[in-house]
Amino acid sequence: MSTFLFFFLALAFATVQAQVKQISLSRVDEMADLPQPLQIIDWQQMSKNFDRTIYDFKAKGQYWPMVWMENNNNNFKQPAMGMYTAVGDVRQGLQHHKGMFHEALANMGAILGASLVGIDKSNQNGMNFTGMLKNYFNRDTKWDIMMNNTAPEVALLGGGYGRDWWYDVYPNVLFYAIYEKYPKQKDFDWIAKSIAEKFYKADSILNGNYNYSYFDYGQMKPMKNQICLQQDVAAGHAWVLYAAYQKFGDKRYLKGAISAMNALESNPINPTYELLMPFGAYLAARMNVEQGTNFDVHKLLGWTFDGTAVCREGWGVLTGKWNGYDISGIVGSTVDHEGYGFLMNTFDMAWPMVPLVKYQPAYANAIGKWMLNAVNASRLFYPQYMPKEHQTIPEFAAITKGVIAYEGIAKSSTFDTLYKNLKAPVAQGDGPKWVPGKNPAVSQFSVYGSGHVGIFGSIVAKTNVEGILKLDVLATDFYKNKAYPTYLIYNPYQENKVINYKIKGKKPVDLYDAIAQKFIAKNVTEKRNIAIPKNGSVLIVETVAGSKLSKGKNGLLANGIVIDYNQVK
């Protein structure tokens, strides 16, 4: 090694030794440092391929196209687009139920995913798919929120409409994210305000007690049925209300967000139900630094990861190596058939988890390691990446056209009698169980889950070192305050590594590491070698070269923009 190179490495590592002490998550500690077999696919390209392939109304092939137009004029007098929840779902399509049965989880997820990778869904081939989402705003029923279906006529076909709380709340989380991308879309302003008003009033009525199965937003009454009590819906209320506060400046929404977060945190048991808990952890970290709250980020992260949920028994993040395949990182049931993870839940957990690190860098290593495992394992949902002997229906793989994945991965087949010969991991889906005896085997291929791929597509990029990812921390940090480009880079190796870091723009930048809490490079153009400590992280903020630094109540600022929330005045 040359004297110069040795000096460079010594200097580099001296500047990145973590000043922010890292906090571990026990569930993540169970995961492999470097999952095997290691293969990171191009998620951005997969996102673009999904959009191009699915939104083809003239697509050829059995079970295609996957989309259709309907003119039922529910809630708004305009055409709406339907998208299959799963391939070949017999409940869906223009020939069934007047084409009315389609889900916001699929439609909104696909539009958000595409938008995150730069596709304009409000003007695509002459169609405004974004505007068509208004039909999910259930004003005909006086609920006046986004719901998973457009009308109660199809409510009992599946999808939890009006009876399973997360299904009624999550479409509003999705909508608010889409709204940030399309702030000028007609009617979105007043729809967003209506949702915020409903959630604020609901939280006031609940008054800290979210021990219900759902909430009737028409009658404004909490309700119970045979479904689990869903206290973690408070995280969904809080996320929407904080977004509304950031957007509209109404302090009632901030009050409501804090109230909902207090309700969430006060639960004596882990109330995780489906996928809203990680949004609570994210908000805890963010509101602590922006609003001076003192929420327990670690507890909420534990509830997110640990699989200790009580009513939805074992819901959390899976860990393990099944017959040589690391499946750690995927999200779902840790107990159903010894583990059953879902693609949509895995994609969607990345949405709040990665930007959490910006507000609480102490979890950089934990989130970086989890993301590496999740990103690596998630390719196995796709038939072209999972070996045939681990798939329930490999003979139908061509139908997916390379963009539709299986709904889940289980340790053993979850069907009563089918596919019992397959060894773990088993790529499969629940579609045939939704309409027993009628839904075809190919309904195991999940259109709805695959549509959320843009979350990974917008966050995940590879570096020149295999296994070291560059994660865009701002990609899903919705309604954020002004910020410089920020990237989390985690080194899973037992030795120090140097990567070739490429900056986002063309103008010179200074590179600040919010973990080392110092600048590690000045006046960088195009690219620069960056050193990352073994099993450690850097959290790079690309500030304008030569920025004026100052300290305020929220942290260290460069030209008035916070770059480090842990250095307060």
N, C-alpha and C positions, 0 to 999 in steps of 0.2 A: 504494500500500500504506500502510495506516495506521501511525502510529508504534508503536501498541500491538502490532499484528500483527507488525511487523518485529522488535520487541523479543522477542516470544514465540518467533519462529522462530530468532532469533539465540541465545537462551537454550537453546532445545530442542536445536539442533544442536551447541551447545557441550557439551551433556551426553551426546551419543551418539557423539562421535568415538571410534572404537574404540581401546580400550586393549589388548585382546587382539589381537595381530598375527595377521592372517589368513594361512593357508597354502593355496595354490592346489593344485588337482589338474589335471594337464595335460589329461586327457580332458574334464573339465568346461570347461576354457578353450576347447575347440573348439566348445562349444555356443553357441547364440544367447543374447544377453542377454535378449531378449524374443521368444520363439518365435512363429512365424506359420504359418498363421492362428491367432490366439490365441482360445481358447474354453475356459473352465474350467467344467466341468459340476458339478452338485450330486452329489458322490460319496456323501454320506450318504444322500440320497434313493435313489440307485441301489442302495445296499446294502439298504435296507429294501424296495425294490421286488423285488430279487432274492429275498430271503427269502420274501416274501409270495407271489410267483409260483411259485417252484420247489417250495416245500413245500405244494403243493396236490395232494393225492392224487386229486382229482376233476377235475383240469384237462382242458379240452377242446381238441381240435385234433390235427392229424397230429403224431405222435411224442410227444405228451403223454399222461399226466403224465411228469415227469422223475424221479420217485421211486417206490419200491415197498417193501413189507415182505416179509422172508423169515424163515423159521423153521428154519434149519439148526442153530441152537444151537452154532455154533463158538465154542469157548473159554468161553462162558457160556450157561447155559440161559435164554435170553431172546430175544425177537424182535430183529431188526436191520433197519435201514433201508438200502436201496440207493439210490444216485444215479447217474445216467448220467454217464460221463466226458465224452462228447460226444453231441450230439443224434443219435438214431437208431443208436447203436453196436450192431451185431448180436450182440456178445458178451454183451450185458447185458439186464437186465429179468428178470422172474419166470419167463419162458418159457425162459430159457437158463441152463444150468449151475445149475439149481435156485435161480436168483436170487442165487447166491453171489458172482458177480463184480462187485464194486464196490470203489472205491479210497478209502483214508484221505485221500489228497490232496484228493479232492473233498469227502468228508463232513466231515472235520475242518476244512478250509479254510472251508467254508460255515458251520459252527457257530462257529468263531472269528470270522469276519467279522461274523456277525449279533450275536454277543455283544459285540463291540467297539463296536457302535452302539446298545447298550442293549436288545437283544432277549434275553429269557430262554428259551434253548433247552431248559432242563430241565423246563419246564412251559409248553408251547405247544399249545393246543387239546387238552389232556389227554394229550399225548405228552412223554416224556422223551428227546429226541433226544440229549442229552448223554450220558446213561447208556448209550445204545446203542453208543457208541464203544468200550465195553469189549470188544466182539467182535473188535476189531482187536488186542487184547492176546494174542499168540500163545503161550498157555500149553500148549495141546494138543501143540505141537511142542517144548516145553521151551526155546524161545528167550526167552520171558518179557520181551519188549519189544513196543511197538506196531509193527505192520508195515502195509504198504500194502494187503494183503488179509487176509482172516480165516483163510485156510487154504491149504495148498500145492496142493490140488486144482486151483485156478485160477491158480496161480503163473505158468505159461508163457503165459497168454493175453495178458499185457502188464502193464507196471507195475513190473518189476524186482524183484519179491519174492524175497528170499533169494539174490540174485546180483549186484545193482547197489547198491553200498553206500549211496548217498545216499537211495535209496528205503526202506532199512531204518532209517536214522537220522532223516530229516526228520519222519516221523510222530510221533516222540517229542518233537521240538522243538515241533511243533504241539500235541501232547497237554499238555505242560507249560504252554504258554500258556493253553490251555483250562482246565487244572486250577487256575490262579490265579483264573480267573473263577468257578469252581465248586468251592471248597475243601471243601465239605461233601457232594459227590456220593459216594454209596456206593461203596466199594472204590477210589476214586481215590488215597487215601493210600498204601495198600500197593502198588498198581500203580506209583505214582511212585517209591517206594523200590526196587522191584524193578528198574525201568529204570535208576535211578542206580547200583545195585549192579552190574548187568551192564556199564554203560558204564565204571564205575570199574575193574572187573576187566579188561575188555577193554583199556583204556588201559595198565594195568599189564603185561599180557601183550605188548602192542605195544612198550612200552618205548621210545617215541620214534620208532618206525619204522612209519609209516602207508602204506607202499608196497604196498598191496594193493587188489584189486578189490572185496572185501567181507569181512565178518567173520561166521563162523558162531557166533552167540551161544548156540547149543545146545551145541556141542562146545567152544566158547570157543577157536576156532582162526582165525587170519587166512588168507584164501584168495585165489588169483589165478585169473582166467579171461581171456577175450578182451576184456573191458571194461577201460577205462582204470584205471590205479592212481589211487585217489581220496584223496590225502593231505589234501584240504581237509575231509574228514569229521572230522578232529580238531577243527575249529571247532564242529561239531554236538555232538560229545562234550563239549567244553568248555562250550558254552552250557547244555546240560542239567545238567551237573555243577555249574556255578555256581548255576543256579536251584535245584538240590537243596540245595546248601549254604545258600543264603539261606532256603530253606523249612525245612529240618530241622536246620541248625546242625552237621552232621557235618563235621569238618575234613578227613576223608578225601576228601570230594567237592571241597573247595577244592584240595587237593593234586592230585587228578586233573584238575581244570580247568586248573591251572597247567601240569601235565605235558603235557596235550594242546595247550595254546597254545604251549608251547616246541617241541613236535613240528611244529606248523603253521608257526611262524616260521622254523624251521631249514631249510626246503626251499630248495634252491639255484635252483629254477625256480618259475615261477608255477603252482601246482597247482590252480587253479580248475577245477571240473568242472561244477557246476550252479547251486546257489544258497546254499551254506553259507559261502562266504568272507566276505560282509558281516557275518555273525554273529561271525566272528573279529575283524574290525576293531572292531566295537562292543565286544566283550569286552576287547580290548586297551585301548581308551580307558577303559572302566569300571574294570577291575581295576587299571590304573595309578594311579588316584586313590583307589580303595577299599582296595586291598591292597598298594600300594607296589611293584608290579611295574614293569618297564621295557620293555614290549613296543613294537615298532615299528609304531605306528598307521599311519604314512604308507605303509610298505611294504605292509601289508595292504589299505589303501585303493587303492593302485596296482594290486595284484593283482585287486581287485574290479572296478575301472573299466576298466583299460587295454586289455583284449582281447589280452593277451599270454600267455594260457594255452597250454600246450604240447600235452598229449595231447588235451584237448578244445579243439582249435585255435581260437583267436580268441574264446573265450567272455569276455564282458564287457558293457560298455555301449556302445550304438550312438550315433554322432553323424552328422549330415548333414542336408542339405535336398534332398529328392527332388521334383523338379518343383513347387517352390513350397511343399512341406510340410516343416516342421521335424519330424524324427522322433527327434531327439536325446533321450537319456534312457531309452529302452526297453532292456530287458536281454535278451541272447541271444547269438547268434553274430554276430561282426563280419565274418566271411568267407564264410559259407554264402550263395551267390547274392548276394554283396557286402553282406550284412546280412539277418538274420532274427531279429527280436525277438519275445518272448513275453509275453503279458499277465500270467500268474501270476508269472513271475520278476520282472516290473517291480513289481507290487503288493508282492511279498514282500521285495524289497530295501529298500523304504521302512521296513519293520518295524524292522530294526536301525539303519538309517542315520540316521533322524531323531533317535532318542534318543541316538545317539552324541554329538551336538552338546552335550548337557547336560554330558557329562563332558570333552569337548575342544572348547570353543567356537571354537578356532582354525579349525575347518572349517565354521563357520556359513555363510559366503558360498558355499563350494563345494557344500555339501549343499543349501542354499537354492536355488541356481541349478539344480542337477541336478533337484531336486524340481519346480520350475516347469516345466522341460522335460518331465520324465516325466509329470507330471499332465496337461499340455496334450496331449502326443502320445497318451496312453493312451485318450482318447475315440475315437480313430480305429480302435480295434479293434472298436468297436460299429457295426453296419451303419447305424444311424440317423444316425451322425455322419461316416462315411466316404462320400465321393461314390461313386455307383454304378459309375462307370467305373474305380474303383480296388478293386472287390470281385470275388471269384471267383464268388459266387453271390448277387448282390443280389436276384434273383427270389424267394429263399427267406427274405428278411429278416423277414417277418411271423411266421415260425415262432419266432423268438427272443423275441417278446413284449416287446422292448425291454430285456431283462435279460441276454441271453446274447451274448457277444462272439465274434468270430473268435479262434482260438487264437493267431495270430501276424500280424505284418506283415513282409513281405519286400521287398527292392528289386526282385526279379522272381520270378515264379512258381517255386516249388521242385518242381513236378510235371514229369515228363519231357516230356509233350506238351501238357498242358492249360494253358489261360489264358495262353498265351505272348504274346497280343496286348495284355495289360494293361500299363500303364505304372506305374512306381513312384509312390507306395508301394502295395503289393498286400496287401490284407487276405485272409488265407487260413488254412488249418489242415491238420494232418497226418492227421486222422481217416481219410480214405479209404485211406491207406497202411498203416494198422494191420491191416486185413483186406482186402487187395486184391481188387477185384471184388465185394465183398460190402457193405462199409461204404458208406452213401450219401454223396452230395456234402454233405448237411447236417451230416455228422459233422465238418466243418470248424468248426462252431460249438462252442465249448469251454465246457461246463458247469463242469468242474473249475477252470479258470482264472478264470472269471467269479465263482465263489463266494468268492474271496479279496478281493473288492472292498471288504469292510468294513475292510480295512487302510487304504486310502485314505479310506474313509468316516469313520473315527475320527480321522484325522490332519489332513485337508485341509479348510480353510474359506476362503472368500473374504473380502476386506475391501472397503471402499468405494472402493478404487482398483484398477482393472482391472490384473491381472497381479501384484498383491502379495497373497501368500497368508499366512494365519495357520496355522502348523503346530503341532499339539499334540505337544509333545516327550515327554510322559508316556504318551500313549495306548498305545504298544507297548513301554514300558520295563518289562518284566515282572520281578517279584520285586525291585522297587526298594526302597531305603530310603525312609523318609518324605520326602515332597517337596511343595512348593507348586506350584500350577498354573504351567506353564512353556510358553512359546510362542516359536517361531522365526519371525521376519518378515523376509523378504529383499526389498530394493528393487532391481529389475532395471534401473531407469532411470538415465540419465546425469545426472540432476538430483535434488536432494533432494526427498523427498515427505513429506507429513503424512497419516497415516491416522487414522480414528476407531476407537480401540481400545475394545472392550467387555470388561469383566472377567467372569470365570466365575461368581462367586457374587453375593450381595446385600450382604454385609458389606464395610465399607471396607477397602481394601488399599493398600499401598505398592508401587510398581512399581520393581523393581530390574532393571537391564540388565546381564547377566553378561558382555557384551562390553565395554561402556564401564566396567564394574565400579563402578557408582554408581547411586544411586536417581535416577530421572528424574521421578517424580511421587509425591506423598504424599497419603494419605487420599482415595483415589479411590473414588467410588461410581458404579456403572453404566458410565460410559465417559469417555474422555479422549483428546484429540488427542495423537498421538505422532509425533515426527519421526524419519525414517529417512534416513541419508545415502545419497548416490548410490552405486549398485552396492555397497551395504553392508547390514548386518543389525543387528537388535536381538534379544536373547535375553531376553525378559521373564519375570521371576519375580514372581508375585503373592503378596507376603508379607502377613501380618496387619498391619494398620496399627499403627504404633508398636511393632513388635517389638523386643525387646532383641537387640542385635548382639553377636557374640563371634567370635573366631577360634580354630579348633582344628586338629588335625593334618590333617583332611580338607578344610579350607577355611573360608570365611566362613559363619557360621550366623546365622539369625534365629529367635529362640525355640528354639534347639537344633537347628534343621533346616538342613542345608547348602543355601545358595543360590548359592554360587560356589566351585567346586573349585580355582580358580586363585589364591585368596587364602588361603594357609596360614599358620599361626602361625609 
